[in-house]
C-alpha cells in the first residue's frame, strides 16, 4: 500500500492558495478603481490610463485564474496503490459539495484533503478487500506519458466508479514525479510506448496574439477622441478587432493550459 500526494496540500497549501487568490483579485480591482485618480494626479488622459488599466487587470485575472487552477489541481491530486497492485487516481475536489463555490470553499476543501490523507480515510479504504474500487477511478492502462517543462502529462484509460471506462489526463507536478510512482505508471504502458518529449507549439501563437492585441490597444487609445493623436474614424473598427484578438487569446490560453 502506498499513497502519493503533494505534502504542501495537507499542510495548508489549499487555504493559503485561496487567501492569495482573493488578495490578488482585490488588489487588481483596487488598482482598476484608482486608475482614473492616478491619471488626474499625473495629468495623463483618463481614457488611455483606464484602457491600459483594464487590459492589465484582465491579463492579471487570467494569470491568477490559470495559475490557481493548476496549483489547486496539483494539491488535490492523489495516487493510491493497494496491496493487490491496483492504482487509483483520487481528486479531492470531485465531490458534490465542491460543485458550488462560496467564501469558505477553500477551507472545506482543505479539511477534506487533510482528512483523506492525514486522517487516514484513504489508508483505511486501501486496507479493505474491495479497496477503492467503485469509489475512485482506477488506472487500467497508461496510453502515453508526455514530458513538459517541470511536469508530466499522463493519458490514461481508467475504470470509473460506475463501472464504465473512459480516457483521462493527469498533470503531475514536481511533488508527484516520484520514481516509484513513475515506475507504477510505466508498468501499465503497452510494451511499445515510450516517454514522449514535446515542445510547446501554442506558445508562439499566444505570444503573437498578445503582441497584436497590445499593439491594437495602443493604436486604439491614440485614436480615441479624448486623445486625438490619430483619426478617430479608426477607433471603433480597432476596438472590434481588439475584442476579436482578446477572444482568440483567451481561447489559445485555454487550449494550451488544457494540453499541458
C-alpha positions in Angstrom: 0.0 0.0 0.0 1.3 3.4 -1.0 -0.1 6.9 -1.2 1.5 9.7 -3.3 0.4 13.4 -2.8 1.8 16.9 -2.5 2.7 17.4 1.2 2.1 21.2 0.9 -1.6 20.5 0.2 -2.0 18.7 3.5 0.0 21.3 5.3 -2.4 24.1 4.5 -1.5 24.8 0.9 -5.1 24.9 -0.3 -6.1 27.6 2.3 -3.1 29.7 1.5 -3.9 29.4 -2.2 -7.4 30.7 -1.6 -6.2 33.6 0.5 -3.6 34.6 -2.1 -6.2 34.4 -4.9 -8.6 36.6 -3.0 -5.9 39.1 -2.2 -4.8 39.2 -5.8 -8.3 39.9 -7.0 -8.9 42.7 -4.6 -5.5 44.3 -5.5 -6.3 44.1 -9.2 -9.7 45.6 -8.9 -8.4 48.2 -6.4 -5.8 49.3 -9.0 -8.5 49.5 -11.7 -10.7 51.7 -9.5 -7.8 54.0 -8.6 -6.5 54.4 -12.2 -8.7 57.5 -13.0 -7.3 59.2 -9.9 -3.8 58.3 -11.0 -4.4 59.8 -14.4 -5.8 63.0 -12.9 -2.9 63.3 -10.5 -0.3 62.8 -13.2 -2.0 64.9 -15.9 -2.5 61.9 -18.2 -5.5 61.2 -20.5 -8.1 59.3 -18.4 -9.3 57.2 -21.3 -5.8 56.0 -22.1 -5.0 55.2 -18.5 -8.3 53.5 -17.9 -7.9 51.3 -21.1 -4.4 50.3 -20.1 -5.5 49.5 -16.5 -8.4 47.4 -17.9 -6.0 45.4 -20.1 -3.6 44.9 -17.2 -6.3 43.8 -14.8 -7.8 41.4 -17.4 -4.3 39.9 -18.0 -3.8 39.7 -14.3 -7.1 37.9 -13.7 -6.4 35.4 -16.4 -3.0 34.7 -14.9 -4.4 34.3 -11.5 -7.2 32.0 -12.7 -5.0 29.7 -14.7 -2.2 29.7 -12.1 -4.6 29.0 -9.2 -6.4 26.2 -11.2 -3.1 24.4 -12.0 -1.8 24.7 -8.5 -5.1 23.5 -7.0 -5.1 20.6 -9.3 -1.6 19.7 -8.1 -2.5 19.9 -4.5 -5.7 17.9 -4.8 -4.4 15.0 -6.9 -3.6 11.8 -5.0 -2.4 8.4 -6.3 -3.1 5.3 -4.3 -1.7 1.8 -4.7 -3.3 -1.0 -2.8 -1.9 -4.4 -1.8 -3.4 -6.0 -4.9 -1.4 -3.8 -7.2 -4.4 -1.6 -8.2 -3.6 2.0 -8.9 -6.2 4.7 -8.2 -6.2 8.4 -9.1 -8.1 10.5 -6.5 -9.1 14.1 -6.9 -10.1 15.7 -3.6 -12.3 18.2 -5.5 -14.6 15.6 -7.1 -17.4 15.7 -4.6 -20.9 17.2 -4.8 -20.2 19.7 -2.0 -17.5 21.3 -4.1 -19.5 21.9 -7.3 -20.7 25.3 -6.0 -18.1 27.7 -4.6 -18.6 30.1 -1.7 -16.5 32.1 0.7 -15.4 29.0 2.6 -14.9 26.7 -0.4 -11.1 26.5 0.1 -11.5 25.9 3.8 -13.9 23.0 3.3 -11.6 21.6 0.6 -8.6 21.9 2.8 -10.4 20.0 5.6 -11.5 17.2 3.2 -8.0 16.8 1.8 -6.4 16.6 5.2 -9.0 14.0 6.4 -8.4 11.9 3.3 -4.6 11.8 3.7 -3.6 12.7 7.3 -6.8 11.5 8.8 -6.3 8.0 7.3 -9.6 7.8 5.3 -7.8 6.6 2.1 -5.5 4.3 4.1 -8.5 2.7 5.7 -10.2 2.0 2.4 -7.0 0.6 0.9 -6.8 -2.0 3.6 -10.2 -3.3 2.8 -10.6 -6.2 0.3 -12.6 -4.0 -2.1 -10.1 -1.1 -1.7 -11.2 2.0 -3.6 -13.0 0.0 -6.3 -16.3 1.7 -7.0 -15.3 4.8 -5.1 -12.5 6.3 -7.2 -11.1 6.0 -10.8 -8.8 3.0 -11.2 -6.0 3.4 -13.8 -6.2 0.4 -16.1 -3.7 1.4 -18.8 -1.4 4.3 -19.4 -1.6 5.4 -23.1 1.2 8.0 -23.1 3.5 10.0 -20.8 4.4 13.3 -22.2 7.2 15.4 -20.7 6.7 19.2 -20.5 8.8 21.8 -18.6 8.5 21.0 -14.9 5.8 18.3 -15.2 4.5 15.2 -16.8 1.1 14.8 -18.6 -0.2 11.3 -18.4 -3.0 10.0 -20.6 -4.8 7.0 -19.0 -7.7 4.7 -19.6 -9.5 4.5 -16.3 -12.3 2.5 -14.8 -14.9 4.9 -13.3 -16.8 4.2 -10.1 -19.9 3.4 -12.1 -18.1 0.6 -13.9 -17.6 2.4 -17.3 -14.2 3.2 -18.8 -13.0 6.5 -20.2 -9.9 8.4 -21.0 -8.4 10.9 -18.5 -5.5 13.3 -18.5 -3.4 13.8 -15.3 -0.8 16.5 -15.0 1.9 15.6 -12.5 3.9 18.4 -10.8 7.3 18.1 -9.3 5.9 16.8 -6.0 4.2 13.8 -7.7 7.1 12.9 -10.1 8.4 10.3 -7.6 10.4 7.5 -9.1 8.2 4.7 -7.6 5.0 6.4 -8.9 6.5 6.8 -12.4 7.5 3.1 -12.3 4.0 2.1 -11.5 2.7 4.2 -14.4 5.3 2.9 -16.8 4.3 -0.7 -15.9 0.8 0.0 -17.1 2.0 1.1 -20.5 2.0 -1.1 -23.6 5.3 -2.6 -24.5 5.9 -0.2 -27.5 5.2 3.0 -25.6 8.0 5.4 -24.7 8.3 8.6 -22.8 7.3 11.4 -25.1 9.1 14.8 -25.0 7.2 17.6 -26.7 7.6 21.2 -27.1 5.1 24.0 -26.7 3.8 24.8 -30.2 1.0 27.0 -29.0 3.3 29.3 -27.1 4.3 31.2 -30.2 0.7 31.7 -31.2 -0.1 33.0 -27.7 2.8 35.5 -27.8 1.9 36.6 -31.4 -1.8 37.2 -30.4 -0.8 39.0 -27.2 1.6 41.2 -29.2 -1.1 42.1 -31.8 -3.6 42.8 -29.0 -1.2 45.1 -27.2 -0.4 47.0 -30.5 -4.0 47.3 -31.4 -4.8 48.6 -27.9 -2.1 51.3 -28.2 -3.4 52.4 -31.6 -7.0 52.3 -30.3 -6.1 54.6 -27.5 -4.3 57.0 -29.8 -7.5 57.1 -32.0 -9.8 57.8 -29.1 -11.4 61.3 -29.4 -10.1 62.3 -26.0 -6.5 61.7 -27.1 -6.8 62.7 -30.8 -3.3 61.6 -31.9 -4.8 59.5 -34.8 -8.0 59.8 -36.8 -11.0 58.9 -34.7 -12.7 57.1 -37.6 -10.5 54.1 -36.9 -11.4 53.9 -33.2 -14.5 51.6 -33.4 -13.0 49.2 -36.0 -9.9 48.8 -33.9 -12.0 48.3 -30.8 -13.8 45.5 -32.6 -10.5 44.0 -33.7 -9.2 44.2 -30.1 -12.3 42.2 -28.9 -11.7 39.5 -31.5 -8.0 39.3 -30.6 -8.8 39.2 -26.9 -11.2 36.2 -27.5 -8.6 34.5 -29.6 -6.0 35.0 -26.9 -8.3 33.6 -24.2 -9.1 30.5 -26.4 -5.4 29.9 -27.1 -4.5 30.1 -23.5 -7.3 27.7 -22.5 -6.3 25.2 -25.2 -2.6 25.5 -24.2 -3.5 25.1 -20.5 -5.6 22.0 -21.3 -2.9 20.3 -23.3 -0.1 20.8 -20.7 
